[in-house]
Amino acid sequence: MGLLVECPECKKRNSQKVKVCKCGFALAKYSGRVYWIEWYQDGYRKRERIGPNKEAAEQRLREVLSARAEGRHIKKSPDIRTRFQDLAEWYLGLPEVKAKRGRSYERDQLSVSKLLPVFGDRLLKDINSEMVEAYKQKRLTEPSYKGTPTKPATVNRELACLKTIFNKAVGNGKAERNPAQRVKLLKENNVRDRVLSSEEYARLLANCPAHLKPIVNLAYYTAMRQGEILNLTWGQVDLKDGFIKLRPEDCKTNEGRYVPLTPELIAMFKDMVRGLPGVKVFTYKGRSVASIKKSFITACKRAGLNDFTFHDLRHTAINNWRLQGHDYFRIMAATGHKTMSVFKRYNTVSKAELKALVGEKI
């Protein structure tokens, strides 16, 4: 009773202490071991094939022996009959997952699309931490959609999704264990310091199509996130008091906030055709704007702006407020940052500002 190792030559199941099978195969030197568990129930010998993961075999054996001791029915492990593809489809179909805000659900879908080619056809019992570790290292060598090496942050999002899928599955009785639990995430260094000068911003705006200009303008002056802007409705725009009111469900941090409007933005909104309170502010050809990815990339290329993302407009707005002398607490209230550590990542100190420390004028 205990763990058994399957001989790849004769298929005989041997005790894991056996170094050489009766057929002559050297089990001790074989790295591709397949584990079984063995126990006795009501006088009958029972066996169950687990797979190449020794930890999974040991865990399953403990569960079986515990159930036997307590007189409970020994259920077959879901890991021996469920493939990862089925588990991923189940996860993406969960109401709480589909209800994720912003682009979080799209991020999960993208992560799953990267995980499936490697794990999709595998039974859960055959997936182990070594496979997940190998996936992590391999993804770093693969190019991103931009043609550049895949960043650690991207790989970490995929690993986090994998961990979450298995955690949900374990909690719902669809898996016995999480093979990604002990796999460590990669160190990230995604802090960006790209901010636009006023001249660069003028070039960008000049190359934006008509429907994109007000969106870029709003981001540049308010530091609002892309999702907050695209989901903005007219009922949230208060031109009388000069504020945009963001509800908790609109924000990444789940906390509502007021965003102040500059005179330029108030004039911009007044020039637009105002819709009903529940109507989206930004439209294109009669429909609300769902994505600006292609149009923004094109505008940046035409303006000669390299390595610039829409989120960098948020960096630029925050940096401009700092240079204007506003205190951090007011800026954080407008941007929705909860912690100073995250907020500081958005501040870029220029060389000219550093020169001011030794008496040179900015």
Secondary structure, 3 states (H helix, E strand, C coil): CEEEEECCCCCCEEECCCCECCCCCECCCCCCCCEEEEEEECCEEEEEEEECCHHHHHHHHHHHHHHHHCCCCCCCCHHHCCEHHHHHHHHHCCHHHHCCCCCHHHHHHHHHHHHHHHHCCCEHHHCCHHHHHHHHHHHCCCECCCCCECCHHHHHHHHHHHHHHHHHHHHCCCCCCCCCCCCCCCCCCCCCCCCCCHHHHHHHHHCCCCCCHHHHHHHHHHCCCHHHHHCCEHHHEECCCCEEEECHHHCCCCCCEEEECCHHHHHHHHHCCCCCCCCECCEECCEECCCCHHHHHHHHHHCCCCCCCCCHHHHHHHHHHHHCCCCHHHHHHHHCCCCHHHHHCCCCCCHHHHHHHHCCCC
